[in-house]
Amino acid sequence: MDLRQLISGIIEQAYGTWRYRWWALVTAWVAALVGWAWVLLLPNQYDATATVYVNTDTVLRPLLQGLTVSTDKLSQVNLMTQVLLTQPQLKAVAVETGLESRAQSPEELELLLEKLKQDVTISRLPRQDLFRISYRDADPKMAREVVQVLLTNFMEKSLRKDRAQAGQAQQFLQQQIKQYEGRLQESEARLAEFKKQNVGMLPGSGGDYFTRLQQAEAEAAMVAGQVQALQARRDQIYRQTEGDEPLLGLASGAGPSGAGGTSVDGPIADLERQLADLRIRVTDKHPDVLRVQQTLADLYAIRDQEREKQASAGPAVDAYNLNANPVYQQLLITLSQADSELAAVRQELAQKQANVAYLKRMVDTLPVVEADMNRLNRDYEVVKRQYDTLLQRLESARLSDEAQSDGEQVTFDVIEPPRVPLFPSAPKRGLLFSGVLAAALALGLGVAFLFNMHAPVFFSSQQLTAFSGLPVFGAIGLARPSRVSRQDLAFGAVVGMLFLTFGVVLALGATGMPGGLV
């Protein structure tokens, strides 16, 4: 089928449908009148709205940064908008506004709450901190009351929810702190008892057992090297004393030593004066005092030996005045000091070696004690760290609660308060009137088309040939009058009256009927 045949078929169907135009017009009239009446009788619906600004950028926010619990206030407020649309909250709104009186049974109340949920809208505007609450109802005052109650609940319950959560958080933290306080006390008691039972075997600041052993061996080796160095120095000094003479020779006359004097009397007098001076400044246990005392003891021994020799020599020796060699005397003093220093270092070496031996003997005990000590310390540190963290969070929660109680964490500013709407927002009667007219015309056209399909006629020989399969040898055309018939004029007048009625209905909807052209 080509385009020409398709267009020809559509024209022939239009001619056939035109035969039933009066049926189509009557159907359109009836459908339009019924539809317009239904639209006019629809109750008016009024929208009440309110816009609130949620301000979270307060003065205290930067000041409390890091001190209080940081939460996303807008997310909490957004969650509260969903809570307000739950059935218990909507039922409370219905009771407070008197909307519940419209329901006479539990079933009707359920349907009323469901409709209330559908008609209430709580939306977040493109600006993240603006929220809009709206409600549609046939009673404008009721619409305003519902929005007002929702707005109040939205602001108050958001703050109460934060405070309730803060109170619950503080209660939970206090319970946890009490539990951890008990665990901390138990851990401290176990640690104290372990230290009492293992006095002397606990690791100090030197590290674990093997670190202490290595350190002790290194210190013993270092002191042993010092002993070797001091021993070599002492032997060298001693060899020098053997190669020198204690006396310079014999002289006549009274010398400074006098009869019966020794070569060490001068050094002894100097050291005695030095010892007296030291005892004024330090105690007898001071290392310098001990060193001088040891040197004096050695010199006393040398003096006693010289006096014995002088006594055995007899008067012949007393006739001579012996002058002491000062180099020899200084070597004796240096030798005595070296012996004292060597004895002190040897004593220190003995202590270091004893410490090394002790650590080696405790190779099976000290590591176990250290491991137990580390385990107790680790448990104690874990519990204490958690306890301190809970205390810090409790203080943060208290500070946050105090800030919220002062109303400084989040504030609500009503940008547009709810008011009683003066004009209805629904139904859109102008649009509905036009829709009814279009639907009525379409229905009338459909009725005429169905009548034509039920009793078709043929307007061309080609249509008849296609239908019957028989050839058509001729056709006589229909003679049409040159002027418009009265029937066509009447049809046009009735159609004009339909559109005139449509205009009257629009006017009634705009002025005389409730709601106007909403």
Beta strands, then each sheet from edge to edge (+ up, - down):
strand 1: 46-55
strand 2: 121-124
strand 3: 130-137
strand 4: 247-251
strand 5: 321-324
strand 6: 411-416
sheet 1: 2+ 3- 1+ 6-
sheet 2: 4+ 5-
end
